[in-house]
Amino acid sequence: MRTRVKICGLTRAEDVATAVSCGVDAVGLVFYPSSPRAVTPAQAAALIHTVPPFVTVVGLFVDAEPVWVRTVLAQVPLGALQFHGHEPPDYCESFARPWIKAIAVRHTTAFDEVINRYAAAAGLLLDTYDPTLPGGTGRSFDWHLIPPAVANRCILAGGLTPDNVARAIQQVKPYAVDVSGGVESARGVKDCSKIAAFMQGVHDGDQFC
Ligand SMILES: O=C(O)c1ccccc1NCC(=O)[C@H](O)[C@H](O)COP(=O)(O)O
C-alpha cells in the first residue's frame, strides 16, 4: 500500500494548488493563533475553495476552547480535526468529525496507554517532543522509539524533508507522513520544488517497502 501524504501549515492558495497537483492526500490548516502558520476561518474557506473531492482538509488545533473549534467548523468544511495539545478523548470526540491525535514522542512515551486512551482516534500522528512548542518543530525524533505495532498505522511527522522521507518510510513503514517545515522556504510559505521533491521521496521510499 502506498504511503499517504499530508502537507500541513498551508497559508497560500498557490501552495494548496501545488500540493493538490502533486497528489497529496490531505492538506492541513493551522487554527492555533500563536502559530506563524495560523489562518483565520475566512482565509481557510478561501484557501480550500478549489480542493477537489477525495483530498481531505484537516484543521489543526491546540488546546482550543470548544467554541473556537465550532466557530471554525461553521465556516470551513473540514474533513478531519487534528489535536496537538493535551486534549482528552471525550473532547476530541465531541465535534462529530474524524480526528487525529498528535503525540509528542519521547523515551518515556507509554504507547500502550496512548493507544488505549485514544482508541477512538482516526489516527495517531507521531511528532517530535519539544517542551516549548506543541508542533511544527521542523526536527525529527528517534524513529526506533516507535513500536512495530504502532508503526504501520501511524502518521509519521516531525522534521521530515525531501532528503529523509524515503529513509523514514523504509525504516518505519508508516500509514502516512506529514510535513510542514521541510517543504517551506519561510514559515508558512511552501516551496513548490520542495513539495515535488518530497513526493518523489515518498515514491522512492515506497519502492522498497
Ligand atoms: O505548524 C505549526 O506552527 C504548529 C503549531 C502548533 C502545533 C502544530 C503545528 N504544526 C504541526 C505540523 O505542521 C505537523 O503536523 C507536524 O508538527 C510536523 O511539522 P514539521 O516538523 O515542521 O514538519
The ligand as an SDF file (V2000), in Angstrom:
LIG
                    3D

 23 23  0  0  0  0  0  0  0  0999 V2000
    2.9390   24.4370   12.2710 O   0  0  0  0  0  0  0  0  0  0  0  0
    2.8160   24.9730   13.3710 C   0  0  0  0  0  0  0  0  0  0  0  0
    3.1880   26.1370   13.5650 O   0  0  0  0  0  0  0  0  0  0  0  0
    2.2120   24.2290   14.5070 C   0  0  0  0  0  0  0  0  0  0  0  0
    1.9800   24.8970   15.6860 C   0  0  0  0  0  0  0  0  0  0  0  0
    1.4360   24.2170   16.7580 C   0  0  0  0  0  0  0  0  0  0  0  0
    1.1160   22.9000   16.6630 C   0  0  0  0  0  0  0  0  0  0  0  0
    1.3430   22.2110   15.4870 C   0  0  0  0  0  0  0  0  0  0  0  0
    1.9060   22.8740   14.4120 C   0  0  0  0  0  0  0  0  0  0  0  0
    2.1860   22.2090   13.2540 N   0  0  0  0  0  0  0  0  0  0  0  0
    2.0110   20.8260   13.0940 C   0  0  0  0  0  0  0  0  0  0  0  0
    2.5340   20.3720   11.7960 C   0  0  0  0  0  0  0  0  0  0  0  0
    2.6940   21.1400   10.8890 O   0  0  0  0  0  0  0  0  0  0  0  0
    2.8410   18.9740   11.5490 C   0  0  0  0  0  0  0  0  0  0  0  0
    1.6630   18.2490   11.7530 O   0  0  0  0  0  0  0  0  0  0  0  0
    3.9920   18.4030   12.3240 C   0  0  0  0  0  0  0  0  0  0  0  0
    4.1470   19.0150   13.5550 O   0  0  0  0  0  0  0  0  0  0  0  0
    5.2690   18.3940   11.5410 C   0  0  0  0  0  0  0  0  0  0  0  0
    5.8340   19.6420   11.4000 O   0  0  0  0  0  0  0  0  0  0  0  0
    7.3200   19.7690   10.8010 P   0  0  0  0  0  0  0  0  0  0  0  0
    8.2770   19.2080   11.7960 O   0  0  0  0  0  0  0  0  0  0  0  0
    7.5320   21.2280   10.5760 O   0  0  0  0  0  0  0  0  0  0  0  0
    7.3310   19.0220    9.5140 O   0  0  0  0  0  0  0  0  0  0  0  0
  1  2  2  0
  2  3  1  0
  2  4  1  0
  4  5  1  0
  4  9  2  0
  5  6  2  0
  6  7  1  0
  7  8  2  0
  8  9  1  0
  9 10  1  0
 10 11  1  0
 11 12  1  0
 12 13  2  0
 12 14  1  0
 14 15  1  0
 14 16  1  0
 16 17  1  0
 16 18  1  0
 18 19  1  0
 19 20  1  0
 20 21  2  0
 20 22  1  0
 20 23  1  0
M  END
$$$$
